[in-house]
Amino acid sequence: MSKLVECVPNFSEGKSIEVIDKIVAEIVAIPDVKLTDKQMNADHNRAVITFVGPPEACKQAAFNACKCAMKLIDLRTHKGEHPRMGATDVIPFIPISDVTMEECVELSRSLAKEIAEKLNIPTYLYEESAATPERKDLAYIRKGEFEGLQKSVKTDPLRKPDFGPSELHPSAGATVVGARHYLVAYNINLNTNNLDIAKAIAKAIRFRDGGFKYVKALGFEIKERGIVQVSINLTNYTGTPIFRVFEAVVREAERYGVSVTGSEVVGVLPLQAMVDVANWYLKLENFSANQILEKKIWGGENE
């Protein structure tokens, strides 16, 4: 079995297809790297790109994409609903096959160092790569976003980057790099434009405020649709499955007299995550992923 990692860089551009296509071109130009998903959100003004390949090839693709984004994205004029601190905001590596988490940690540290040294963009390490417990949390690192970090990185020792200067790149800001387990990015839309409701529901379900373990959540306004959204990251979909979070949001929304109009997955997710949803809602007995036709055709190990 060949070594494979997944890389899911997030870029602070969700409106210009031309810009994202140029960044993607840098990624797919690296041999053995396969693009698996590209998603843009104009309200968040953010793009999420997913690709897989051998570790070193993915590292090179991520560096080239970061270099391209530095030239094309200017945070001084960037506005969007999603928190951000860099043109290339975050670059996570996820082990897929024949690769350990420790190898992904080393890969992330090597990339972070290269970005800082060659592009003069300060870099931070997060999740499994973090040097301190606080920096495992992306929200902690990104506190204040681009505008706030411009000042605090120069004066607050706790905001000092792991690599590079204690000064943000003028237009590209700073970048966070790390290794993590598979994350499911999942958004739930509500039939209201009251942002306070979305924020209250996000607070109720996220772990740091007493909610579900492995859940991070924020409330956002989707202006072009006149609704609000609970944007969720599930950092361990087996520990806290999608259906449990969805049901909790439905119940919380009912308390405020609103309802869920739909939901969306950002990027890609493991088949097993959807099998778990089917098991729950259909009350299937003794069902496994091996009963799915496509899995039989593609092959794979028994579960």
C-alpha positions in Angstrom: 0.0 0.0 0.0 1.4 3.4 -1.0 1.8 6.3 1.4 -1.1 8.8 1.1 -2.1 11.9 2.9 -5.0 14.3 2.4 -4.4 18.1 2.5 -7.3 20.5 2.9 -6.0 24.1 2.6 -8.5 27.0 3.2 -8.0 30.2 1.2 -9.5 33.6 2.0 -11.2 34.0 -1.4 -14.7 32.7 -2.2 -15.9 35.0 -4.9 -13.3 35.0 -7.7 -13.3 31.7 -9.6 -10.3 32.9 -11.6 -8.2 33.3 -8.4 -9.1 29.9 -7.1 -8.5 28.2 -10.5 -5.0 29.6 -10.6 -4.3 28.3 -7.1 -5.7 24.9 -8.0 -3.5 24.8 -11.1 -0.5 25.1 -8.9 -1.7 22.1 -6.9 -2.5 19.7 -9.8 0.7 20.6 -11.6 2.6 18.4 -9.0 2.9 14.8 -10.2 0.8 12.2 -8.3 -1.4 14.8 -6.6 -5.1 14.3 -7.2 -7.7 17.0 -6.7 -10.7 15.5 -4.9 -12.8 18.6 -4.2 -13.1 22.4 -4.6 -15.7 24.5 -2.9 -16.2 28.2 -2.7 -18.6 30.2 -0.5 -19.1 33.9 -1.4 -20.7 34.8 2.0 -17.8 33.3 3.9 -15.5 34.6 1.2 -13.5 31.4 1.5 -12.5 28.4 -0.6 -11.7 24.9 0.6 -9.6 22.7 -1.6 -9.0 19.0 -1.0 -6.3 16.9 -2.6 -4.5 13.6 -1.9 -1.2 12.2 -2.8 2.2 11.0 -1.4 3.4 13.1 1.6 6.2 15.1 -0.1 4.1 15.7 -3.2 1.3 17.1 -1.1 3.7 19.3 0.8 5.1 20.7 -2.4 1.6 21.3 -3.8 0.5 23.1 -0.6 3.6 25.3 -0.6 3.0 26.3 -4.3 -0.6 27.0 -3.6 0.4 29.2 -0.6 2.9 31.1 -2.7 0.2 31.7 -5.4 -2.3 32.8 -2.9 0.2 35.3 -1.4 0.4 37.0 -4.8 -3.4 37.0 -5.6 -5.2 37.5 -2.2 -4.9 40.7 -0.2 -6.4 40.6 3.3 -6.4 44.4 3.5 -9.4 44.4 1.3 -10.9 41.1 2.2 -14.3 40.9 3.9 -16.3 37.8 4.7 -18.3 36.1 7.4 -15.7 33.4 8.2 -12.8 34.2 10.6 -9.4 34.5 8.9 -5.9 35.6 9.5 -4.1 34.6 6.3 -4.5 34.5 2.5 -3.8 30.8 2.9 -5.6 30.6 6.3 -5.0 27.0 7.4 -3.3 23.9 5.9 -4.1 20.6 7.6 -2.6 17.2 6.7 -4.6 14.1 7.4 -3.1 10.5 7.3 -5.0 8.3 4.8 -3.0 5.2 4.2 0.3 3.7 5.4 1.1 7.1 7.1 1.1 7.8 10.8 -0.1 10.9 12.6 3.5 11.5 13.7 4.6 11.6 10.1 1.9 14.1 9.3 3.1 16.2 12.2 6.6 16.2 10.9 5.3 17.1 7.4 3.4 20.0 8.7 6.3 21.4 10.7 8.5 21.1 7.7 6.0 23.0 5.5 5.4 25.7 8.1 9.2 26.3 8.4 9.5 26.5 4.6 6.6 29.0 4.2 8.1 31.2 6.9 11.6 31.1 5.5 10.9 31.3 1.7 7.7 33.5 1.7 8.3 35.5 4.8 4.8 34.6 6.1 4.7 33.8 9.8 3.3 30.4 10.6 1.6 28.7 13.5 1.3 25.1 14.3 -2.1 23.7 15.5 -4.0 20.5 16.4 -1.6 17.5 16.7 1.4 19.6 15.6 0.9 22.3 18.3 3.8 23.0 20.6 1.5 24.1 23.4 -2.0 22.8 24.5 -3.6 26.2 23.8 -2.5 26.2 20.2 -4.2 22.9 19.4 -7.3 25.1 19.0 -7.4 27.0 15.7 -9.8 29.5 17.2 -7.3 30.4 19.9 -4.6 31.1 17.3 -6.9 33.0 15.1 -8.3 35.3 17.8 -8.5 38.9 16.6 -8.2 37.7 13.0 -5.9 39.5 10.6 -6.6 43.0 11.9 -6.1 42.2 15.6 -3.1 40.0 15.1 -1.3 42.8 13.2 -0.8 44.5 16.5 -0.7 41.7 19.1 1.9 39.6 17.3 4.4 42.4 17.8 3.8 43.0 21.5 2.3 39.8 23.0 4.8 36.9 23.5 1.8 34.5 23.6 1.0 35.5 20.0 4.5 34.9 18.7 4.5 32.6 15.6 6.2 29.2 15.7 8.2 30.1 12.6 9.0 33.4 10.9 8.9 37.0 12.0 6.8 38.5 14.7 5.1 40.6 12.1 2.4 39.7 9.6 3.0 39.7 5.9 1.4 43.0 4.7 -1.2 41.4 2.5 -1.0 37.6 3.1 -1.1 37.8 6.9 -0.1 34.5 8.7 -0.8 30.9 8.0 -1.7 28.0 10.3 -0.3 24.5 9.5 -0.9 21.2 11.3 -1.8 17.6 11.3 -5.2 16.4 12.4 -7.7 13.5 12.3 -10.4 13.5 9.7 -12.7 16.5 10.1 -16.3 16.8 8.7 -17.2 20.4 7.9 -21.0 20.6 8.1 -23.4 23.6 7.9 -27.0 23.7 9.0 -29.3 26.5 7.7 -32.2 28.1 9.6 -35.3 29.8 8.3 -34.5 33.1 10.0 -32.2 36.1 9.6 -31.7 36.5 13.3 -28.0 36.0 13.8 -28.3 35.9 17.6 -30.3 32.7 17.3 -27.6 31.0 15.2 -24.9 32.1 17.6 -26.9 30.8 20.6 -27.4 27.4 19.0 -23.7 27.2 18.1 -22.8 28.0 21.7 -25.2 25.3 22.9 -23.7 22.5 20.8 -19.9 23.3 20.8 -17.7 21.6 23.3 -15.9 24.6 24.8 -19.2 25.9 26.0 -20.5 22.7 27.5 -21.8 21.0 24.3 -20.8 17.9 22.4 -17.2 16.7 22.5 -15.4 17.0 19.1 -17.7 19.8 18.0 -16.7 23.4 17.1 -19.5 25.7 15.9 -20.1 29.3 15.0 -23.2 31.3 13.8 -23.0 33.1 10.5 -25.3 35.2 8.4 -25.9 34.2 4.8 -26.9 37.6 3.5 -27.7 36.7 -0.1 -30.3 34.2 1.0 -31.6 36.2 4.0 -30.9 33.4 6.5 -28.5 32.4 9.1 -26.4 29.3 9.5 -24.8 27.2 12.2 -21.4 26.3 10.8 -19.9 23.1 12.4 -16.6 21.3 12.4 -16.8 17.7 13.7 -13.2 16.8 14.6 -14.1 13.2 15.4 -17.3 12.0 13.5 -17.2 8.6 15.2 -17.1 10.2 18.7 -19.9 12.6 17.9 -21.7 11.6 14.7 -23.4 13.9 12.3 -27.0 12.8 13.1 -26.6 13.6 16.8 -25.5 17.2 16.1 -28.2 17.6 13.5 -30.9 16.5 15.9 -29.6 18.8 18.6 -29.7 21.8 16.3 -33.3 20.9 15.3 -34.3 20.8 18.9 -32.5 24.0 19.8 -34.0 25.8 16.8 -37.5 24.8 18.0 -36.9 26.6 21.2 -36.6 29.9 19.3 -39.6 29.2 17.0 -37.5 28.5 13.9 -36.7 25.4 11.8 -33.9 23.9 9.9 -34.3 24.4 6.1 -31.4 22.3 5.0 -27.8 21.4 5.6 -24.6 21.0 3.6 -21.3 19.1 3.7 -18.2 21.3 2.9 -15.6 19.3 1.1 -15.6 15.5 1.2 -16.3 13.1 4.0 -15.8 9.4 4.7 -18.5 6.9 3.5 -18.8 5.6 7.1 -20.1 9.0 8.3 -23.1 8.7 6.0 -23.6 5.0 6.8 -23.9 6.1 10.4 -26.6 8.6 9.4 -28.5 5.9 7.5 -28.3 3.5 10.4 -29.8 6.1 12.7 -32.6 7.4 10.6 -33.6 4.2 8.9 -33.1 2.1 12.0 -31.2 -0.5 10.0 -30.3 -3.7 11.7 -26.9 -5.4 11.2 -26.1 -3.0 8.3 -22.5 -2.3 7.2 -20.8 -0.3 4.6 -20.0 -3.6 2.8 -23.6 -3.8 1.7 -23.2 -0.7 -0.4 -23.0 -1.6 -4.1 -20.2 0.9 -5.0 -18.1 -0.3 -2.1 -18.4 -3.9 -3.4 -17.4 -2.7 -6.9 -14.4 -0.7 -5.6 -13.3 -3.3 -3.1 -11.9 -2.6 0.3 -11.4 -4.2 3.6 -14.2 -5.6 5.7 -15.3 -3.6 8.6 
